[in-house]
Amino acid sequence: MVIALIILGLVIITVLFHLYSPWWLTPIASNWGAIDTTIEISFWITGLVFIAVNCFLAWVVWRYKHTGKHQAHYEPESKKLELWLTGLTAIGVIAMLTPGLIAWAKVVNVPSEATNVEAIGQQWQWTFRFPGADGELGGADARFVTATNPYGIDPEDPKGQDDLIVNSHQLHLPVGKPVKMLLRSNDVLHNFAVPQFRVKMDLVPGTVTYQWFEPSRVGTFDILCEELCGVAHFTMRAQVIIEEEDAYLQWLNSQPTFAQTQRNPAPDLVAGKQLYSTCAACHGINGGGLAAMQAPNLSGLAAWYMDRQLRYYREGVRGAHPADSSGQQMAAMAKSVPKADDLHNLLAYVESLPSVAATSTLGGDPARGAQVYQPCVVCHGANGQGTAALQAPQLAGQADWYLYTQLKYFSMGWRGKHPKDQYGSQMRLMTSTIQGPQRLQDLLAYIATLPVSGSHQEQLARATIAEGTQQP
């Protein structure tokens, strides 16, 4: 009797939890109400079966409890019972599959007026591409990925030259217009999902998959990877911003074309050296940094990384926290080089400086630190050389006190909390893998042992040659 009551109690608790649970489907923001209907039908059918089976089990436990007065009746088969069970099961399966098949038929048939947008997934970030004036996306493949072409766009395809490149984790789309998302992976299996849109699809290496939806309300929604894609899978996030068409077009027209991103005019290093004289007061004549001024080593940093950080300082993405005094100082300095040509010359000069390894100032066990460093390898490289395609800077040669400060800022939320700071947001999440001050000391001790040699440009040239020898 007690067991029967426990079974009934579990049924009642389960039903009440389902009805009053705060964890339910997020408010829908697309045309896929059919997906919600399918889910609800499945819940009702499986819920009724769950209740019926468990109530029957409770009745059997109570009705045929052991009393010593009953004798079991052996019946090897019952065609009538089998027909009833088969028929009811078939009806239940058909009732659950039919709505899903109807919805799937709509998922695979994309409206002809849908706008094509490409989402590229790689460990661990999202980037996006729109067709240009010709209305067509150029060819792309992971084998074309280089430091200067992280999207893997075919440089020989004329259709790709005017493609609009969105080097950001924020994707803008117009409300009330159908969108076809072309999904491509540059490495492993990923999955593109926006919970409020209800549809999701895998990104399969070597092929292009797709999904479509029509945003139905203005707002900002999270883009998630819902396929376990590696150790930092949980950091692979982006945002889709649904807005009115005028705002969307204004944003779209501000994005550079692929051809524009490939232009690299020759810098004026003499002019860059003159501009650097202001920076040398804090960062040193050779760019090696000064701990007393809280200035990091610049000699090993790539121009693309320094350009992004200076832009973040100018836009208030970085250095805006009241407690970050050195960041506030840099924010003011970043505004002193507003012209693109001056910035290009300055960064080219800094990048030409010979790499200087900073002196280690913190204790720690490098052997243990090598294990802590393993999650960092995919983005920053086995030797801490950085990876341009993943927007990960060089760590080798950087001062350990500076890395310590920045990791502390990330963990405290002083850095990486701004909505536009995609990579800072990832780093803020990744600091949780360090798990303790001693492991942090060990990590920094290991990074201090990583070799640094030559200028960054020489290292980039060697990396490019290595990439060329690995091409199939």
SEGUKOL-787980 format. One record per residue (C-alpha): x, y, z. Coordinates in steps of 0.02 Angstrom, whole numbers, plus 32768, in hexadecimal, padded with zeros to 4 digits. Layout:
@x=X | y=Y | z=Z
...
This chain:
@x=8000 | y=8000 | z=8000
@x=808E | y=8077 | z=802B
@x=80E6 | y=805A | z=7F84
@x=8043 | y=807A | z=7F25
@x=802B | y=8120 | z=7F81
@x=80E0 | y=8151 | z=7F5E
@x=80C5 | y=8131 | z=7EA3
@x=8026 | y=8199 | z=7EA3
@x=807E | y=8222 | z=7F04
@x=810A | y=8229 | z=7E84
@x=808A | y=8238 | z=7DF9
@x=8032 | y=82C8 | z=7E51
@x=80D6 | y=8323 | z=7E78
@x=8112 | y=830D | z=7DC3
@x=8070 | y=8353 | z=7D7A
@x=806F | y=83E7 | z=7DF3
@x=8126 | y=840C | z=7DCF
@x=8101 | y=840C | z=7D15
@x=806C | y=8480 | z=7D26
@x=80BA | y=84FC | z=7D9F
@x=8172 | y=84F2 | z=7D6E
@x=81C5 | y=859A | z=7D42
@x=8233 | y=853F | z=7CC3
@x=81CD | y=8540 | z=7C25
@x=81E3 | y=8573 | z=7B71
@x=8226 | y=8624 | z=7B5A
@x=81AD | y=869F | z=7B07
@x=81B3 | y=867B | z=7A4D
@x=8202 | y=86FD | z=79DB
@x=81ED | y=86AE | z=792F
@x=816C | y=865F | z=78BC
@x=8189 | y=85B0 | z=7902
@x=80F1 | y=859E | z=7970
@x=80DC | y=84F3 | z=791D
@x=8175 | y=84B8 | z=797E
@x=8122 | y=84E9 | z=7A22
@x=8083 | y=848F | z=79EF
@x=80E7 | y=83F2 | z=79C7
@x=813D | y=83F7 | z=7A70
@x=809A | y=8413 | z=7ACD
@x=8045 | y=8381 | z=7A73
@x=80D9 | y=8311 | z=7AA1
@x=80CD | y=8349 | z=7B56
@x=8013 | y=8324 | z=7B5F
@x=8022 | y=8277 | z=7B11
@x=80BA | y=8240 | z=7B76
@x=806E | y=8290 | z=7C12
@x=7FCB | y=8231 | z=7C02
@x=802A | y=818F | z=7BE3
@x=8098 | y=81B3 | z=7C7A
@x=8000 | y=81CF | z=7CE9
@x=7FA2 | y=8136 | z=7CA5
@x=8036 | y=80BE | z=7CB5
@x=8064 | y=80F5 | z=7D65
@x=7FB0 | y=80F5 | z=7DA3
@x=7F9D | y=8046 | z=7D5B
@x=803F | y=8013 | z=7DB0
@x=8002 | y=8058 | z=7E57
@x=7F5C | y=7FFC | z=7E43
@x=7FB6 | y=7F58 | z=7E1A
@x=8029 | y=7F6C | z=7EB1
@x=7F92 | y=7F89 | z=7F22
@x=7F19 | y=7F0C | z=7ED0
@x=7F93 | y=7E7C | z=7EC8
@x=7FF5 | y=7E99 | z=7F66
@x=8033 | y=7DFD | z=7FBC
@x=7FB4 | y=7DB3 | z=8036
@x=7FD7 | y=7CFA | z=8027
@x=7F26 | y=7CDE | z=7FE2
@x=7F47 | y=7D00 | z=7F28
@x=7F8A | y=7C8A | z=7EA5
@x=7FD9 | y=7CCC | z=7E05
@x=7F86 | y=7CA4 | z=7D60
@x=8000 | y=7C83 | z=7CD1
@x=7FC7 | y=7CC3 | z=7C28
@x=8056 | y=7CBC | z=7BA7
@x=8003 | y=7D2F | z=7B28
@x=7F66 | y=7D91 | z=7B05
@x=7F42 | y=7DC7 | z=7A52
@x=7EBA | y=7E3D | z=7A8C
@x=7F30 | y=7E95 | z=7B05
@x=7FBB | y=7E9B | z=7A83
@x=7F45 | y=7EE9 | z=7A02
@x=7F0D | y=7F6D | z=7A7F
@x=7FC0 | y=7F98 | z=7AB2
@x=7FFD | y=7F9C | z=79FD
@x=7F6B | y=8007 | z=79C5
@x=7F79 | y=8085 | z=7A53
@x=8036 | y=8090 | z=7A3E
@x=8023 | y=80AD | z=7982
@x=7FA2 | y=8136 | z=79A0
@x=8014 | y=818B | z=7A1F
@x=80AD | y=8182 | z=79AD
@x=804B | y=81C4 | z=7918
@x=8002 | y=8251 | z=7982
@x=80B2 | y=8286 | z=79B7
@x=8107 | y=8272 | z=790D
@x=8084 | y=82C4 | z=789F
@x=8093 | y=8377 | z=78E4
@x=8151 | y=8368 | z=78DE
@x=814F | y=832F | z=7828
@x=80DA | y=83BD | z=77F9
@x=814D | y=843B | z=7850
@x=81E8 | y=83EC | z=7801
@x=819C | y=83FC | z=7753
@x=8192 | y=84B7 | z=7772
@x=8243 | y=84BE | z=77BB
@x=8294 | y=8475 | z=771E
@x=8231 | y=84E2 | z=76A5
@x=827D | y=8590 | z=76AC
@x=8218 | y=8624 | z=7667
@x=8260 | y=8668 | z=75C6
@x=8268 | y=8719 | z=760E
@x=82D3 | y=86E4 | z=76A4
@x=8377 | y=8742 | z=76BE
@x=8413 | y=86D5 | z=76BE
@x=8486 | y=86E9 | z=7754
@x=851B | y=867A | z=777B
@x=854B | y=864A | z=782C
@x=85FA | y=8602 | z=7841
@x=8620 | y=859D | z=78DC
@x=86CB | y=8573 | z=791F
@x=8713 | y=8550 | z=79CA
@x=86D0 | y=85B8 | z=7A1F
@x=867D | y=8648 | z=79C6
@x=85FA | y=867B | z=7947
@x=8619 | y=86ED | z=78B4
@x=85A5 | y=871E | z=7825
@x=85A2 | y=874B | z=776C
@x=8521 | y=87A1 | z=76FD
@x=851B | y=87A4 | z=763F
@x=8554 | y=8848 | z=75F3
@x=850D | y=88AE | z=7564
@x=8505 | y=8817 | z=74EF
@x=8490 | y=87BE | z=7568
@x=84FB | y=8720 | z=756C
@x=8576 | y=86D9 | z=75E8
@x=8620 | y=86A9 | z=75A6
@x=866B | y=85FD | z=75BE
@x=86BE | y=85D1 | z=7662
@x=871A | y=853E | z=76AD
@x=877D | y=851B | z=774B
@x=881A | y=84FD | z=76E2
@x=881C | y=85B6 | z=76B4
@x=8826 | y=85EC | z=776B
@x=88C1 | y=8654 | z=7790
@x=88F2 | y=86DB | z=780C
@x=88B0 | y=8760 | z=7793
@x=881B | y=86FA | z=7756
@x=87CF | y=86AA | z=77F3
@x=8728 | y=868C | z=779A
@x=8775 | y=861B | z=7718
@x=8729 | y=867B | z=7686
@x=876C | y=8647 | z=75DB
@x=87DC | y=86DA | z=75A8
@x=87CD | y=86A8 | z=74F0
@x=870F | y=86AC | z=74EC
@x=86D5 | y=8756 | z=74AA
@x=862A | y=873E | z=74FB
@x=867A | y=8744 | z=75A6
@x=86D6 | y=87E9 | z=7594
@x=863D | y=8852 | z=75C0
@x=85FF | y=87DF | z=764B
@x=85E1 | y=883F | z=76EC
@x=864A | y=8802 | z=777E
@x=8606 | y=880C | z=782F
@x=869C | y=87F8 | z=78A1
@x=8631 | y=87FD | z=793D
@x=85C9 | y=878B | z=79A9
@x=8532 | y=87FC | z=798E
@x=84C4 | y=87D1 | z=78F8
@x=8440 | y=8851 | z=78C4
@x=83A2 | y=881A | z=7868
@x=8302 | y=8874 | z=7834
@x=825E | y=884C | z=788A
@x=81D4 | y=87FE | z=7821
@x=8246 | y=87C4 | z=7794
@x=8271 | y=870B | z=7774
@x=8328 | y=86DD | z=7787
@x=8383 | y=8643 | z=7748
@x=841A | y=861B | z=77B4
@x=84A2 | y=85BE | z=7755
@x=8508 | y=8561 | z=77D6
@x=85C0 | y=8536 | z=77BF
@x=8644 | y=84F3 | z=7836
@x=86FE | y=8514 | z=7828
@x=872F | y=8487 | z=789E
@x=86BB | y=8411 | z=78FE
@x=8602 | y=83F0 | z=7912
@x=85A0 | y=8485 | z=7956
@x=84E7 | y=84B0 | z=7964
@x=8494 | y=8559 | z=7942
@x=8404 | y=8578 | z=79B9
@x=839F | y=860D | z=79F5
@x=8323 | y=85CB | z=7A77
@x=82A2 | y=8652 | z=7A52
@x=82A2 | y=8623 | z=7999
@x=8283 | y=856A | z=79C1
@x=82E4 | y=8525 | z=792B
@x=8397 | y=84E8 | z=7934
@x=840D | y=848C | z=78C0
@x=84B8 | y=8438 | z=78C5
@x=8550 | y=8481 | z=786C
@x=85A6 | y=83EE | z=781A
@x=865C | y=8402 | z=77E2
@x=866E | y=83F3 | z=7726
@x=85BB | y=8420 | z=76FB
@x=853E | y=84AF | z=7709
@x=849D | y=8495 | z=776A
@x=8411 | y=8512 | z=7781
@x=8378 | y=8549 | z=77E2
@x=82FE | y=85D7 | z=77CA
@x=8290 | y=8642 | z=7837
@x=8233 | y=86E6 | z=7837
@x=8254 | y=8753 | z=78D1
@x=81AF | y=878F | z=7917
@x=81E2 | y=880C | z=799C
@x=826C | y=8889 | z=79BE
@x=82ED | y=8858 | z=7A41
@x=8398 | y=880F | z=7A67
@x=83A6 | y=8752 | z=7A74
@x=8435 | y=86DA | z=7A9C
@x=8480 | y=866B | z=7A16
@x=84BE | y=85C8 | z=7A63
@x=8521 | y=8533 | z=7A28
@x=84B8 | y=849E | z=7A5E
@x=8535 | y=8419 | z=7A27
@x=85C5 | y=83EC | z=7A9B
@x=8657 | y=842F | z=7A34
@x=86E9 | y=8430 | z=7AAD
@x=8728 | y=8467 | z=7B57
@x=86EC | y=851B | z=7B43
@x=8645 | y=84EE | z=7AF4
@x=85E9 | y=854F | z=7B7B
@x=863C | y=85F2 | z=7B44
@x=8601 | y=85E6 | z=7A8E
@x=857C | y=866A | z=7A95
@x=8541 | y=86FA | z=7A28
@x=84AA | y=876D | z=7A19
@x=8429 | y=878B | z=7993
@x=83DE | y=8839 | z=7998
@x=8332 | y=8847 | z=7946
@x=8309 | y=88FA | z=7915
@x=82A5 | y=8962 | z=789C
@x=82E0 | y=895D | z=77E7
@x=8327 | y=8A0F | z=77E4
@x=8399 | y=89EB | z=7878
@x=83C8 | y=8942 | z=782E
@x=83F9 | y=898F | z=7785
@x=845E | y=8A17 | z=77DB
@x=84BF | y=8992 | z=783A
@x=84D4 | y=8922 | z=77A0
@x=8518 | y=89B0 | z=7736
@x=859E | y=89D2 | z=77B9
@x=85EB | y=8925 | z=77A6
@x=8689 | y=8914 | z=773B
@x=8692 | y=88A9 | z=769F
@x=8708 | y=8815 | z=7692
@x=8772 | y=8875 | z=7613
@x=8784 | y=8906 | z=768E
@x=87C0 | y=8892 | z=7719
@x=8848 | y=884C | z=76A6
@x=8893 | y=88F6 | z=767D
@x=8935 | y=8914 | z=76DC
@x=898C | y=89B3 | z=76A2
@x=8A46 | y=89C5 | z=76C4
@x=8A60 | y=8A1E | z=776A
@x=8AD2 | y=8AB3 | z=778A
@x=8B41 | y=8A72 | z=7815
@x=8B9A | y=8B19 | z=782A
@x=8AF4 | y=8B6F | z=784D
@x=8AC3 | y=8ADD | z=78BD
@x=8B64 | y=8AF1 | z=7922
@x=8B3F | y=8BA9 | z=793D
@x=8A8F | y=8B81 | z=797A
@x=8AD4 | y=8AFA | z=79ED
@x=8B3E | y=8B7A | z=7A4C
@x=8AA3 | y=8BA3 | z=7AB4
@x=8A88 | y=8AEA | z=7ADD
@x=8B3F | y=8ACD | z=7B09
@x=8B2D | y=8B2E | z=7BAC
@x=8AC7 | y=8A9F | z=7BF5
@x=8AEC | y=8A09 | z=7B85
@x=8BA6 | y=8A28 | z=7B6F
@x=8C0E | y=8A51 | z=7AD5
@x=8C12 | y=8999 | z=7AA2
@x=8B5B | y=897A | z=7ACF
@x=8B8A | y=8904 | z=7B5C
@x=8B16 | y=8957 | z=7BD9
@x=8B32 | y=89A3 | z=7C85
@x=8AE8 | y=8955 | z=7D22
@x=8AF3 | y=89FA | z=7D81
@x=8A7E | y=8A48 | z=7D00
@x=8A0E | y=89AD | z=7CF6
@x=8A39 | y=89A9 | z=7C3B
@x=8A40 | y=88FE | z=7BE6
@x=8ABF | y=88BA | z=7B6B
@x=8A89 | y=88F0 | z=7ABB
@x=8B1B | y=88A5 | z=7A5B
@x=8AC9 | y=87FC | z=7A43
@x=8A19 | y=8837 | z=7A1C
@x=89CF | y=8834 | z=796D
@x=898B | y=88D2 | z=791B
@x=88DC | y=8888 | z=790A
@x=88D3 | y=8869 | z=79C6
@x=8916 | y=8915 | z=79F6
@x=889E | y=8966 | z=797A
@x=880A | y=890F | z=79CB
@x=883F | y=893E | z=7A7B
@x=8859 | y=89F5 | z=7A4D
@x=87AD | y=89F6 | z=79FC
@x=8764 | y=89A8 | z=7A9A
@x=87B6 | y=8A30 | z=7B03
@x=8772 | y=8ABA | z=7A91
@x=86C1 | y=8A71 | z=7A93
@x=86BC | y=8A52 | z=7B4F
@x=86B9 | y=8996 | z=7B3A
@x=8759 | y=8988 | z=7B9F
@x=879F | y=89F7 | z=7C28
@x=86F8 | y=8A3D | z=7C5F
@x=86F3 | y=89ED | z=7D0C
@x=8711 | y=8A70 | z=7D96
@x=8792 | y=8A01 | z=7DEC
@x=87F8 | y=89E4 | z=7D4D
@x=8867 | y=8A7F | z=7D57
@x=88E6 | y=8A42 | z=7CD7
@x=8859 | y=8A15 | z=7C61
@x=880E | y=8AC3 | z=7C72
@x=88B9 | y=8B0C | z=7C4B
@x=88C4 | y=8AA3 | z=7BAD
@x=8814 | y=8AD5 | z=7B7A
@x=884D | y=8B8A | z=7B77
@x=88ED | y=8B5F | z=7B19
@x=8890 | y=8AF8 | z=7A96
@x=882D | y=8B92 | z=7A63
@x=88CF | y=8BED | z=7A38
@x=88E3 | y=8B85 | z=7999
@x=883B | y=8B9A | z=7941
@x=8877 | y=8B93 | z=788C
@x=8878 | y=8AE6 | z=783A
@x=891B | y=8B07 | z=77DC
@x=8976 | y=8B3F | z=7879
@x=8937 | y=8AA7 | z=78D8
@x=896E | y=8A35 | z=7849
@x=8A1E | y=8A7F | z=784B
@x=8A2A | y=8A7A | z=7908
@x=89F4 | y=89C4 | z=7919
@x=8A64 | y=898E | z=7888
@x=8AF9 | y=89DC | z=78E1
@x=8ACF | y=8988 | z=7987
@x=8AB8 | y=88E3 | z=792D
@x=8B65 | y=88F6 | z=78DE
@x=8BBC | y=8901 | z=7987
@x=8C22 | y=8867 | z=79B9
@x=8BC4 | y=87FC | z=7A36
@x=8C02 | y=8812 | z=7AE7
@x=8BDE | y=8792 | z=7B6E
@x=8BA6 | y=87E0 | z=7C11
@x=8BFA | y=87B1 | z=7CB4
@x=8B9A | y=8736 | z=7D21
@x=8B64 | y=8784 | z=7DC6
@x=8AEA | y=8704 | z=7E0F
@x=8B08 | y=8658 | z=7E59
@x=8AB7 | y=85B7 | z=7E21
@x=8AD7 | y=8508 | z=7DE0
@x=8AE7 | y=8505 | z=7D20
@x=8ACD | y=8448 | z=7D1B
@x=8A23 | y=8458 | z=7D6F
@x=8A00 | y=84F4 | z=7D0A
@x=8A11 | y=8492 | z=7C67
@x=8976 | y=8430 | z=7C98
@x=8916 | y=84CF | z=7CC3
@x=8947 | y=8517 | z=7C19
@x=88F7 | y=848A | z=7BB5
@x=884D | y=84E2 | z=7B9C
@x=88AD | y=857B | z=7B5C
@x=8909 | y=851A | z=7AD3
@x=887D | y=8518 | z=7A51
@x=8871 | y=85D7 | z=7A4A
@x=891D | y=8615 | z=7A80
@x=8985 | y=8587 | z=7A38
@x=89F6 | y=8504 | z=7A87
@x=8A83 | y=8582 | z=7A94
@x=8A16 | y=8616 | z=7AC2
@x=8A34 | y=8664 | z=7A16
@x=897E | y=8698 | z=7A00
@x=8905 | y=8672 | z=7971
@x=88C6 | y=86FE | z=7902
@x=8835 | y=8696 | z=78BE
@x=87F3 | y=8684 | z=796F
@x=881F | y=8737 | z=79A2
@x=888E | y=86F2 | z=7A2C
@x=8929 | y=875B | z=7A56
@x=89DA | y=871F | z=7A75
@x=89FC | y=86F2 | z=7B2A
@x=8AB3 | y=86BE | z=7B1C
@x=8B25 | y=8748 | z=7B59
@x=8A9B | y=87AA | z=7BAF
@x=8ABC | y=87E3 | z=7C61
@x=8A72 | y=876B | z=7CE0
@x=8A39 | y=87FB | z=7D50
@x=89D5 | y=8843 | z=7CBF
@x=8984 | y=879B | z=7C95
@x=895D | y=8786 | z=7D4F
@x=890A | y=8832 | z=7D54
@x=88A1 | y=8814 | z=7CB8
@x=8866 | y=8767 | z=7CEF
@x=8836 | y=87B5 | z=7D96
@x=87D6 | y=883E | z=7D3A
@x=877C | y=87BC | z=7CD1
@x=874B | y=8754 | z=7D69
@x=870F | y=87F0 | z=7DC7
@x=86AA | y=882E | z=7D33
@x=8712 | y=88CC | z=7D1D
@x=8739 | y=8891 | z=7C6E
@x=86D1 | y=8829 | z=7BF6
@x=8624 | y=885E | z=7C2F
@x=85FF | y=88DC | z=7BA5
@x=8580 | y=8898 | z=7B26
@x=85F8 | y=88BC | z=7A96
@x=868C | y=8863 | z=7AE4
@x=8673 | y=87B6 | z=7A9A
@x=8720 | y=8773 | z=7ABF
@x=8727 | y=87C4 | z=7B6A
@x=8684 | y=876F | z=7B93
@x=86D1 | y=86C8 | z=7B63
@x=876B | y=86EA | z=7BCC
@x=86FD | y=8718 | z=7C61
@x=86AD | y=866D | z=7C55
@x=8753 | y=8614 | z=7C37
@x=879E | y=8658 | z=7CD9
@x=872D | y=85DD | z=7D34
@x=8799 | y=854E | z=7CF1
@x=8831 | y=858B | z=7D54
@x=87E0 | y=8561 | z=7DFB
@x=884A | y=85B3 | z=7E7F
@x=88DD | y=862B | z=7E9E
@x=8961 | y=85A2 | z=7EA3
@x=892C | y=855D | z=7DF9
@x=8932 | y=860F | z=7DB6
@x=89E5 | y=8623 | z=7DF6
@x=8A13 | y=857E | z=7DA4
@x=89C1 | y=85B1 | z=7D01
@x=8A21 | y=8655 | z=7CF8
@x=8AC3 | y=85FE | z=7D26
@x=8AAB | y=8587 | z=7C94
@x=8A81 | y=8614 | z=7C19
@x=8B23 | y=866A | z=7C50
@x=8B85 | y=85D3 | z=7C10
@x=8B3C | y=85DD | z=7B60
@x=8BC1 | y=8611 | z=7AE0
@x=8BC0 | y=86BB | z=7A8A
@x=8C31 | y=86E4 | z=79F6
@x=8C38 | y=8764 | z=796B
@x=8BBB | y=87EB | z=793F
@x=8B02 | y=87C6 | z=7930
@x=8B0C | y=87DE | z=7874
@x=8B96 | y=875B | z=7868
@x=8B2C | y=86E2 | z=78CF
@x=8A94 | y=8704 | z=7861
@x=8AFC | y=86E3 | z=77C4
@x=8B38 | y=863C | z=780B
@x=8A85 | y=860E | z=783C
@x=8A48 | y=8639 | z=778C
@x=8ACF | y=85CB | z=773E
@x=8A9F | y=853E | z=77B4
@x=89E8 | y=8551 | z=7784
@x=8A18 | y=8548 | z=76CC
@x=8A77 | y=84A5 | z=76E3
@x=89E0 | y=8458 | z=773A
@x=8964 | y=8480 | z=76AE
@x=8924 | y=83E3 | z=7654
